């Protein structure tokens, strides 16, 4: 239950359009080919998939942006994309979602694309088109300048770093964003990747899943409340991170800081696909904190949103009406 149910409902009904969030990270195009399988190929022992339809959506940091846009927030997206057919498809999706993609820059690499083939509800194959080398110096300088200008402008109320280890989120870029946000008093939420959390040092909020928390701590964690708190405290102190919000799969979500160790149970009725749930948590948490919602209520709202997303197949961005309905159910309305 929310501490302030009225504030959450007021945000979702009336104020998401007042919020602008800067999303910085690895932008991707997610492409899906759906089909049916009725035979094995005579050429090799593999299933033949007759494609019936194709679908594309925003992935990676783009999915964070799409979640925010579907909540009704304004979004400024910063990342990298190539000059290719995938970029044109990406630009069309950004335009459809009313996401400002003026922060997308190129340094000669292709647009990161994940192509999935599904037979029925079963994913059969994934092809990744990417160049995950760290971003070049000139492009990094331009990205840092863009971030600094956006934060200093007063235009944005929160910043989210969405790191998918595809080359954009270097230590220099992340630390630049952290220092800019701290200097201007903006909430910064990091959705991390990998064991190197030095690049996120000083970030106010970080949202690892249980596996990522273990990687940062250098151990294989038990998914119980006491173990999660102990690891989160260890990593917080090591990297000067005020708040860790851990997503714990079927066990929900935990908020750990100096004042709290709050464990919130999952709301998912049935889990089809956990991909993208971390994007949703970061997006909803960022929107709520930007609106001045208290952290525990913001985490509870993010947990409700994640419960919706894992019940969908493929990359999915939660809609404001869906989240409103979940809040009403939670509060017995």
N, C-alpha and C positions, 0 to 999 in steps of 0.2 A: 504494500500500500504506500502511496505517496505521502510525504509530509505535508505537501501543499497541492492537493489535487486541483484546486481552483486555478492556481498559477499555471499548471501544466495545460489544462483545458484552454485557458485564456491564450497561452502561447500558440497552441495548435489552431485555435479558431481565428485568432485576430492578429498575431504578430510575427509569424514566420517570414512574411514579406518585408518586414522591417530589418531583417538580418542579412548581412553580407559576409560570406566566409571565403577566405583565401585558401585554396587547396593547392599544395605543392607536392609533386611526386611523379611516379612512373605511370604515365598515361598509356593505356592499351586499347586496342580494338579486339573485342571478343566476338568471334564468328562461330555460328552453330549451323551444322548441316544435319537435318533430321531425316530419317528414312526408315525403311522396313527391311528386315533380313529374312529371306526365305530359302537361301541356298548357300553352299560353299563354292568358292571359285575353283574352276578346273585348273587354273594356272598355279595356285598355291593353296595350302590349307588355311584360308582366311575367309571370313564371311563376306558375301557380296551385299552391299547396302544400296538399295535403290532410293536415291534422294527424293524426298517429296516436297521439302521446303527448306529455306535458308533464312537465318535471322542474325542480325548483328546488333551489338550493344556496347556501351562504354564499359571498359574494364580497368582494373587497377585504380589509380588515382581518379580516373574518369568515372568509375563507379561510385567513389566517395562523392564526387561532384554531382552525379546523377541522383543519388539519395537526397542530397541537400536540395536540389532543384525540385524534386518531387514533393518535398515537404513544403515547398513554396519559398525557400530562401533564394537570395541572389548569390551567385557563385562566380568567383574569378579563379580560373584554372591556370596553373603554371607547370610546365613540363616540357618534354621533347617529343617531336613527331617529324617524320620524314616528308619528303616531297614525292609522294607516291599515291597509288590508288587507295590504299588503306587510309591515308591522311584525308583524302577527299571524303571517304565514307565517314571518318571520324568527325570532320568539320560539319557534315550534314547532321549527324546525331547531336552534336553540341548546339547547333542552331535550333534543332527541333526542341531541345530541352531548355532553351534560352540561357545557356551557360556561356559566359564570356571566356573565350579561348585565346584572348590576345596575348597571354603569357606563354603560349606554346612556341618553342623555338627549335631549330634544327641544327645539327652539326654534321650532316652527311649520312647519318645512319637511317635505316628504315624505321617506319612506324612499328612499334612492338605490337605483334598480332598473335593471338592464340586462336587456332582453328580446331574445333571439336566436331567429331562425327558421332552421332547418336543413333542407335537402332532401338526404337521404342523409347523406354526410359533409361536405357543402358548406354553409358559412354563407352565407345569402342576404340577411339583413337584421338590423340591430341597432337597437333603440329604447332610448334612455336617458331615464329619468325622474329628474330631479335638480335641486337648487338648490345651486350650488357657491359661494355667497357665504361669506365668512369667518364663522365662528361668532360669535354675538352676545356682548356683554360679560358678561352675567349667566351665560349658559350656560358660557362659557369659564372664568369664576371657579369655577363648580361643578365643572367637569371637572378643573381644576388642583387643587382641594381633594381630589377623589376620588383623583387620582394620588398626591398627596403623602401622604395617609393610608395608601394601599395600600403604597407604598414604605417608609414609616417603620414599618409594622406588623411587618415581618419575615416576612410571609406569602409574599412572592414572591421568587424567586431570579434573575429576569431580566426585562427590559422590552424590548418591541419596539414601535417606532413604524412604522406602515404608512401612508405618505402617498400618497394617490391624487388629491390636489389637488381634493377635493370640499368643502373649507371647514373641516375640523376642525383640521388641523395648521398653525395659525398660528405665527408666530415666537415669540410669548409662551408659547404652550402647549408647543412643542417645547423651548424654552430652560428652561422650568420642569422638564420631565421630565429633561433633561440634568443640570441642577444637583442635582436630588433624587437621581438615580442615582449621580452622582459622590460626593455627600456620604455616601451609604450603601453605597458600594462595590459596586454592582450592575452587571453587564454590561448595556449598552444598545445594541441593534442598531437602526439606522435603515434602512428601505427607502425611498429618497428619490424625490421627483418634482420635475421642473423644474430651472431653473438657479439658483434662490436657495438656496444651501446655508448662508447665514449663519444661518438658523434652526436648523441642525443643529450649529453650531459647538461644539466641545468634546466631541462624541459619541465614545465609545470605538470603535464599530464602525459602518460604513456599507456597504450592499450595493447599489450601483448596477449596472445593466447597462451595456454598452459605450456605448450611445446616451446614457444619463443622465450618465455620466462625461464624455462630450464636451460635453454641455450645460453642466455645471458648470464645465468648463475654457474654454468659449467657443470650441470648435473641433470639427471633424469628425474623429474619431480613426481612425487605422489600427488594425485589430484584430490587431496583432502584439505580442509580449511586451515589446519595448523601448519602443514607443510607449505602451502601456498603463501601464507602470511610470512613465514620465516624466510622464504626465498625472496619474496617481494621486498621485505625490509632490508635484506642483505644487498640487493641490487639497487634499491633506492639510495641507500647510504653511499654505496660505491660511486654512483654517478650523479648524486645531488638532484634526484628526481623527487618532487614533492608528493605526487600521487600516482600510484599504479592501479590501473583498472584491468583486471585479468579476466579474459573470457575463458570459460572452463567447460566448453562443450555441454554435455548433458547435465552438468552441475551448475550451470548458470554463469554468474559473474561475481567477482569480488572487488571491492574498493578498499585499498590499503594506503594509509598515510599515517602521519604522527598521531592523529586524533581518532582514527577509525580503523576497524577491520570488519567491514560489512559484507556479508555473503548473501547474494540475491539468487533465488532459485530460478531455474529455466522456466519459460512459458511455452516452449514449443510443444505442440500436440503430436506432430509427426515430423521426422527429419528425412527430407529427400536429398538435400544438397547443402553442405556447410560453406561452400565457396561463396565469398562475398559477404559473409556475416560480419567479419572484422571491419570491412568497409562501412557497413551500416552502423555498427557501434561507434566508430570514430565520427561519422557524419552526424548522427543524432546527438551524441555527447557534445560535439562542437556547437551545434545549433542551440542546444539547451544552455550551455555555459555562456554563449554569446548573449543570450537573452537574460542572463542573471539568475538562472535557475540554480538552486543549491545542488552541490555535487551528487549527493546520494539520490536525489530525485532525478537528476540528469542521467545517472547510471541506470536507475530503474527504468526510465523511458527507453534508453538504448537497449536494455535487455529485452523489453517488450518488442521493440522493432526487430531485433535479431531473431526472436522467436517466430516472427512472421516470415522472414527471409529464408530460414532453413527449411521451411515447408514448401518452398518453390524449387523448381528444377532449373539449374543454370544460374548465371549472374542475374540478380534481381534487385531493383531499387524499390524500397518501401514507399508507398504513397501516403500522403497526409491523412486521407480518409480512413485508410486501413489502420494507421496508428491511433487515430482518434477513437475508432471502434474498440481497439484493444485497451485503451485507457479507460473507456467507459465500462467495459466488461470487468476490468480489474477493480474498479471502484463500485461495481454493483449497480450501475445506472442502466 
